[in-house]
């Protein structure tokens, strides 16, 4: 049996010994250097770009501008972004490509012999800009006379919206006996992956422009490069070497298109030399999208016994300058602001809004952490108002297999929210004794009477897989080898494109293939993440890879075994798994089936706060996840710990600062504070349930995002338990906490 065993990660030795080859390590001896030049203009029209002086710099070979892009547009879900901003842009596109809409829009690519020459060439570019009005936040963007960031998208910066209508909200308010109404705000978050953006590109022996880069979806990268370059997709090859983290931050284009353009120009000029580029950490923080900031105003009505009756909500996500995946993230926020609870009546409206700031995009949880902060904060406030234990209130209202969702249809089979809540509550009841201490300053211990301790609880659900009618799929190919007369194969090749972004996916895939074929893990020879060798596996996102790829592996293994029994040597099995269909959300709020699977999670936290300084220490976290079936227990625990630590930073320390122009003011880790080893929770306890998903491979459920989702509201609940003060926004940095406590008369 391969499943359920702590098999060592396939990449473990290479990563700990430094032998793993990341894109930044793949440096051909004759490679040219590319420097991508950012506009540094949050909102301005480029009237002129003179490359003469740049091209005259010693060592500069050529400069690419908008005029060199065959189809100057791209975007993961809509083509609203130019590849390069310029007055002489190309392609049949609706977007005005002469306008920079955020500081990291690219205006040119300087290709040179050395980094120094590329830098000198970039500095020698001469630009002429016409400033345009700034739209730096939601309030500015939603004002009646707001300048339009994308006039081609309509007469409002609120360009994409969803609605939910269930039951009769007016009747629900007549029935409600208690009302909880608040506005919640949530911040940007930087992905902070270890490996900054890097790539190398060249034209291979089959005349394919090839880009080696870290990403999350090889075949989507291939399609976007092909579109912008005006090529057939089979003329583009994408290969993922080792990837130093992603978390959603590599779903969208950074270097893929511009490096492919540079490689083709190198070959066209007869140089025939690869082109490479590596971003600095500052370029990485400025130049890729963030978790969305936003705001939700919501009102809940309930009966005195805790029964939920009616929910209303109005939510807004700041999409920034371009859509990226904002419409998809908005969908998850939209579905999560009411929590995993039964509601007879609902009215929910949400919109994505353009601003002239850093784009928002995919980030672990994909809208669900923002939605959960709203829903779980409301639930905890309702519990306090009614004097009902917050866990008991969730028992009374949590969804089951019999529930009808907000969109008027049943949930996918296997709803396990209530068992997850119970298991978390049981583990929390057995929490070891806590020694409350908050070392706010190394040389000055806290006064004992300034330390308050509290506990908090939250739970959540999130979709597994793509939603809202997207044509979800995953491909796998398996080749069985063995003696011609043998009854059973002795080895197998496994071809998959799914990305290994640090989560251990390739190890899990190999274990599932070994289980499906009946071979030891060591007998599987995998080939990964190369559009030339594998079919489309979809993105490493939405907690979908194990669920989708596992089903594809099972199908390919079955096909290969049929071929083996028919006498084929080698025996090839290829399979495309297609899950149950989903529906787009009805524009009028009518019935729809938005998702085909869900994951469920609950968390209990114990913390202490120094009410004099506002410093918080989290002592204990209980995370309970239903994973359906454990593939590798070490990988599961690693995902739990990693997500909790990432959520810890989101809730307590990570504060991305935009200045008055919309530029990022702290694009370094010295000013953007991710948790260090001394900052993380003192203890994280992972409680794993295995309640099989009826549709999942071997019963597997996706789980990598789930522990990220309920942490912030659990922290806020624990802080209220300790101080009596509610918090409607975060990160809960010491100045924020101290100020709110003083305003409430707590501490001194």
Residue, then its C-alpha position, 0 to 999 in steps of 0.5 A: x500500500x502506497x497511500x497513508x505512508x510518510x514516503x520521503x518527498x521526491x525532491x527532498x534531497x536535492x532541496x536540502x543539499x542545494x542541488x535543486x535547479x530553480x529557474x534562477x539557477x538555469x543559466x546557459x553559458x551564452x545567455x543574454x540578460x533581459x531587464x524588464x523596465x517598469x513604468x513607475x507611473x500609477x496612471x499616465x499616458x505614454x506619449x513618447x518612448x525614445x530607445x536610441x540612447x539605450x540601444x547605443x549603450x555598449x553591450x545592449x543588443x536590442x530593446x523591445x517595445x509595444x510595437x514589437x508585440x504581435x498581439x499586445x494583450x493578455x490576462x488569465x480570465x480577460x484580456x484587459x492588460x497590455x504586454x508592454x505599454x507604448x504609444x505604438x502598440x499592436x494587436x486587435x485589442x480593446x484596451x488602450x495600451x498607451x496607458x500605464x495603470x499601475x507602477x509596474x506596467x512594463x514599457x520595454x525590455x532591454x536585452x544586453x550582454x550583462x546585467x550592468x549593460x541592461x541596467x544602463x540601457x534601461x536608465x537611458x530610455x527617454x519617456x514622455x508622460x501625460x499624467x492621468x487622474x489617480x484612483x487609489x482606493x475603493x472610495x475614490x473608485x466608487x465615487x460618482x465622478x470617479x475617473x474610469x481606469x478602463x473606459x472600455x469596460x463600461x461606465x463604472x470602475x465596478x466592472x464585475x458583479x455577482x448576486x445571490x437571492x434566496x427566499x424572501x429577505x423582507x419576510x426574514x427581517x420580520x421574523x428576526x429577533x436579533x440583528x448583527x450589523x457591521x462593516x469589515x475591511x481586509x488588507x492586501x497580502x504579499x505572497x512572499x515566496x522564497x524564489x523571486x521571478x526568474x526565467x530563461x527562454x530560447x528557441x529549441x531544435x523544433x523551432x518552439x519558443x521555450x520558456x523555463x520558469x516557475x508557474x502554476x499552470x504550464x498549459x495556460x502559460x503556453x496559451x497566453x504566450x502563444x496568443x500574445x506572440x500570434x503563434x499556434x500553441x504547439x510553437x510554444x513550450x513551457x517547462x517548470x523546473x524547481x519552484x520556490x513557492x507560489x501560493x497563487x502568486x505565479x498564476x499570472x504572467x510576469x516574465x513568460x511573454x516578454x522572455x519569449x518575445x526576447x528569445x524570438x528576437x534573438x533568433x531572428x537577429x541571428x544571435x541565437x542565444x538564450x535570454x534570461x532574467x531574474x528579478x530582485x526582491x523589490x521588483x518581485x514585490x512591486x511587480x506581481x499581484x497581491x491578495x485582494x484588499x476589500x470591504x464588506x458591509x453585512x447584516x445578519x438576522x437570527x432568532x433568540x434560540x440562535x437559528x439563523x434567518x436572514x443575511x444581507x451583504x454588500x462586498x467590494x474587492x479592490x481589483x487594482x489596475x487589471x482583472x487578473x483573477x479578480x472575478x474568480x476570487x470575487x466569486x469565492x468571497x461572494x459564496x463565503x461571506x455568509x459562512x458554511x451555514x443554513x440560511x432560509x433568506x439571503x441577499x448578497x451583492x458583490x463587485x470587483x472594482x478597478x483602481x490605479x494600484x497593484x492588481x489583486x489576484x489569486x492567493x491561498x484561499x482565493x477569496x475565502x479568507x476574506x469571506x470567512x473573516x466576515x462570516x465568522x466574526x458575525x457568528x462570534x458576535x451573534x454568539x456573544x449577543x445571544x449568550x450562546x457558546x460559539x461552538x454550539x451556535x455553529x452546531x445548530x446552524x452548520x450545513x449538512x448533506x440535506x442543506x440547500x445552499x445559497x444558490x438554491x441547490x444541494x451541496x455536493x455529497x459528503x458534507x463533513x462540517x459538523x464532524x470537523x467542528x466536533x473534532x476541533x472542539x474535542x481537541x480544544x477541550x484537551x488543550x494543555x495548560x498555557x503559560x501566559x507570557x507576552x515578551x513585548x520587548x526583550x529587555x522589558x518584561x510585561x507587567x503581569x497584570x497587563x496580560x490577558x488571555x483568551x480563546x477563539x473559534x472559527x470554521x470554514x468551507x471552500x470549493x475544491x476545483x474550478x467553479x462557476x461553469x469553467x470546463x474543468x479537466x485533468x490529463x494523465x498518461x501512464x506507460x507500463x513496462x515489463x517482460x513480454x510474457x509477464x503477467x504484471x508490469x515491473x515499472x511505469x512511466x507517469x506523465x503529468x503537467x501538475x506543478x510542484x510549488x512546494x506542497x509535495x504534489x509530485x510525491x503525492x501523485x507518484x504515491x497515487x500512481x503506485x497505488x493505482x497500478x500496484x507497484x512500489x513508489x520506486x518503480x514509478x518514473x515520472x516526467x513533470x510539468x512540460x507542455x511537450x510531454x504532458x497533457x493539461x493538468x490544470x492549475x496548482x490552485x483551488x486545492x484541486x491538484x490531488x483531487x483532479x489529478x488523482x482521478x486522472x491517474x485512476x483513469x489512466x491506470x485503468x486504460x494502461x492495464x487494459x492495454x497490458x491485458x491486451x498484450x501491448x508492451x509497453x502498455x499506454x493509458x491516456x485519460x482526461x478526467x472531467x468532473x461533474x459540471x458546474x454552473x455560472x452563477x445566475x445573474x438574477x440570483x436564480x438556482x445554480x450548482x457552482x462547485x462539485x466538491x468542498x473542503x471543511x476546516x475548523x480552528x481553535x486558538x489560544x492567545x495572550x495580549x499585553x494590553x499596555x503595548x498591544x503585542x499578541x502571542x498565540x500559544x496554541x492552535x488546533x486545526x481540524x481538517x477533513x482530508x477525505x483520505x491521507x495520501x502522505x501524513x507528513x505532507x498533510x501536516x506540512x500543509x497545515x503548519x505552513x498555512x497556519x503560519x501564513x495566516x498568522x502573518x496575514x492576521x497579525x503582522x503583514x502590512x502592505x503600505x501604499x502611498x498617496x499615489x498608489x505606489x507600494x511604499x515598503x517593497x522589502x522584507x525589512x518593512x513588510x514583516x512576514x513571521x520569523x521563527x520567533x513570531x509563529x504560534x508556540x504550538x500547532x496541533x493538526x487534527x486530521x479526519x478521513x471522511x471520504x469524499x464520494x467523488x474524490x480519488x480514493x476518497x481524497x479531499x483537497x485541503x492545502x488552502x483550508x487551514x489559511x481560511x478561518x485563522x484571522x476571525x479566530x484570532x479576532x474572537x480570542x482577542x475579544x475574549x481576552x479584552x472585550x473589544x471587537x476588531x473589524x479589520x486587520x492586520x492586528x499589529x501592536x499599534x492597531x491593537x493598542x489604539x483600539x484598546x485605548x479607545x475602549x478604555x482598556x489598558x493604560 
